[in-house]
Amino acid sequence: MDVNYSFAGGAITTAIGGDGIGRMIINRPEKLNALTDAMWRAIPGALDWLASMNHARVVIIEGAGGKDFSAGADIGEFETLRKDGSTARIYEKGNSDAFAAIRTCPVPVIAAVRGICFGGGFGIAAAADIRLADETARFAIPAARLGLAYPIDAVQDLVRALGDQKARWALFSAREMSASQALASGCLLTLSGPGQLEMEVFQLASDIAEAAPLSVRASKAAISAQASRLQQDFEQAEALGARTFESLDYAEGRCAFMEKRRAAFSGK
């Protein structure tokens, strides 16, 4: 049975099943899943609820309604919450905290992208570990058409997702990118046909959830350390890696290999 919890008045919903697969849903389909300030600020708590409180082994982020991932920040709030430099800094702190929560989530995060994935929605997808999409997906960063700058940390995520030149193209021109262009840039792992994305995402999430959780966490930490180049991140990754050799899961993995059976990992 799934355990469910909602945030931001139901605009961010979460669920986790007995298989260890968590889901975070951007739930505002009538507004193309555009995010309000309250929704941005709810994302760190939603991911903590899934990964820390309910021990998700992998988290899928998707948009509600089956049509769009997210149109990004709700521009309707800009006149009050992002009207000048001082208010913009406060507002963008919520954005950056959300991106950081996705980027530093201790378990892998998969973005399942359909339809519109613009602005901050693209930022959410770029902060994820892995992105899968279907043929309806469309990507854009319209900041240059609005006269504002994209948060620095989100730009770094875009560079990692798209590569240097494609990120420059997206930010400088504000042009829309098709799903096939995003795939060619390396931004997407796979591109699914109509009706196939859910199965592709679930199969990948299932493989991750069935893998040894401590090994997966150590691998994510090592990859993150390579990206950040921070000594503290290297030390954390090294400690997590060392922990695997003393784990019950390592003993279970060796035993299962010798017995030619599927290992049953506990995360201990």
N, C-alpha and C positions, 0 to 999 in steps of 0.2 A: 504494500500500500504506500502511495506517495504521501509525504509530509509536505504541507504547503504553508507558506507565510507570505504576506504582502507588505509592501512598503510604499511610502508616499501616497497614501490613500488608495492603494490598489494599482497605481500606475507602474510600479515595479513589482512583479510577482516572482516568487521562487518556489521550487518544488524539488524534492529529492526522493528517489525510490530505493528499494532494497538492493538494487544493483550498483549503488554508489554513484549513479549519474545524476548530477544536479543540473537544474535549468534556471536561468534568470531571464525573464521575459519583459521586454519593454512594451508596456501594455497601454498604448494610447492610439489604437489603429485609426480612430476617426480624425486624428491629426498627423497621420503618416508616422506615428510613433515618435513625434518630436518630443524632446525632453525639456521639462520645466526645471527650474532651479531646484525644487524639492526632489525631483527625480535624480538629478545629478548627485545631490547630497545623500541620497539613499543608497546609491550603488555600493560604496564601501561596506556598509552594514549588511546589505544583501549578500555580498560575496563572503563576508565573515560568517554569516548565518549558515551558508552552505558548506564552506570549506572547514571552518573551525568548530562550529557548534554541532553540525550534523555530519561531519567527516566525509563529505563528497570526495570522490577520487578524481573527478573531472567535472567541469562546468561548461554547459552549452549556453551561449547568449544568442537570443533571437528576438525578432519583432513579432508582436501579436497580430493576428488577423491573416497570416499566411501570404501577405502581399509585399510588405515593406519592412526592411530592417529598422531604419530610422532616418528621418529627415534632419536630424541633428538638434541643435538648441532651438527652443521655441522663440522665434523672433518677436512674437507678441509681448514678451517680457522685457525686451531690450530698452524700451523707452523709460522704464523705471529701474530695472536692475542692472542695466549695462549702458547707462546714458552718458557716462564720462569716465575719466581715468580712474577715479577713486572707486566708483561702483563697479567698474569693469574688473579691477583687480580682485575685489571680493568675490564677484561672480566667477571669475576664471579659477579662483582657488578651488571652488567646488568642482569645476571641470577637471582640473589637474589631479585632485584627490581621487576622482572616479577613474581616470586613466591609470593612475598609479596603483589603485586597488586591483585593477584587471591585470596590469603588467606584473605586479608582485604577488598575485594570488599564489599560494603555495602549491596549488594543483594546476594542471593544464587547463586552459580556457580555450574553447572552440567557438568561433563566431560563425553562425549559420546565416548566410546573407541571401535575402530575396529582395527584389525591387530596389527601392531607393535606399542608398547608403551614402548620405551627404553630410558634410561638415563634421559636427561632433559625433554623428553616427559612424562616419568613416573613422574618426578617432578611436571610438570604442572598438571597432573591428581591428584597427591597426595595433591596438594595445594587446589584443588577444594573441595567444601562442600560434594558433592555426586558424586559417580562414577557408571555409568552403562556401560555394555559392551555386545558385542555379542560373539559367540563361537569362532570367529577368533582371538580374542584379545590375545596378548602375551606380557609379561612384563619382563623387565630386567634392572639391573643397572650395566653396564659394566666397571665402573670406575676402579676396581681392575685389569682389564685386560689391561687398558691403562696406569696404573701407576700414576693415579691422585686421588685426594680426592674429594668426593662429598661435595658441600657447606653445612655448618652446619645447616642452616635454612631448607634446603631441606631434610636433614636427619631427622630433627624433624617432618616434614610433613610425611615422609615415616613411621616413628614409629607410628604416629597417624593413618595412613591408614592401615598399615599391622599388627601392634602390635610389641612389642619389639623383640621377638625371630625371627619372619619371616623377619623383617627388617634386623636383623643381618645376617641371612642366605642369603638374597638377596645381601647385600653389601659385605660380606666376600667372597662369592663363585662366584658372578657374574653370577650365573645360571639363565636360563630362567624359567619363571613361566607361566603356562598355565592359561587360563581364569577360569577354574574350581578351580585351586589352589588359585587364587586371590579371588574368591568368598568364598571359605572355610575359608580364612584368615580374612574375614570381609572387605577386601579392596573394594569389589564391593557390591552395593546394590542389583542388579539383574543381571542375565545373560540371554540374549535373544537368541532365535534361529535365523536362517537365515532370513533376511529381516524384523525382528521384532523390532530392536533396535530403529529406528526412531520413531515408534509409542509409544514405552515405554517412551522414553525421552520426546516426545511432551506431552504426557498425564501428566507426572509428572510436567513438566514446566508449563503447563496450570493450574494445581491445585495450584501451587505456585503463579502464576501470578494473579489468581482470589482471593487469600487470602488477608487479610488486610496487605498492605505493611508496615505500621509502626509496626505491631505486628511481622511480619517476620523479619524485621531489628532488633528489640529488641531481638528476640530469637537468631539470629545469633551473635549479640554482646555479649549476655550472655554466649553462648557456647564458643566463642573466649576468653572471659575473664577467663573462667574456664581452658582453655588450657594454656593461657599465665601467669595466676596468678599475673598479674600486677594490682596495685591499680587503675591506671588511666583507665584501661579497665573495671574494675568492676564499677567504677563511671560512665563511659560512658554508659554502659549497663543499669545501674539503671536509668539514666536520660532518655534514650530511652524508657524504660519500663514505667516510670511515664508519659511520654508524651502521651502514648496511651489512658490514662484515660480521657484526655482533648480533644481527637480528635473527629472529625466529624464521622470518621469510627467507633468508639466505639458506638456512638449513632445510626448509621446505622446498626451495627451488632445487637444491642439489638432490634431495631425496626423490622428488618428482621426476627429475631428469633420469636418474638411475632406474626408476620404476616404469619409465616410459608412460607417464600419465600427466594430465594437466595439473599444474600447481594450484593450490588453494591458499592465496596470500591473505594474511590478516592485517598487514600494516604494522606489525610489531617485530 
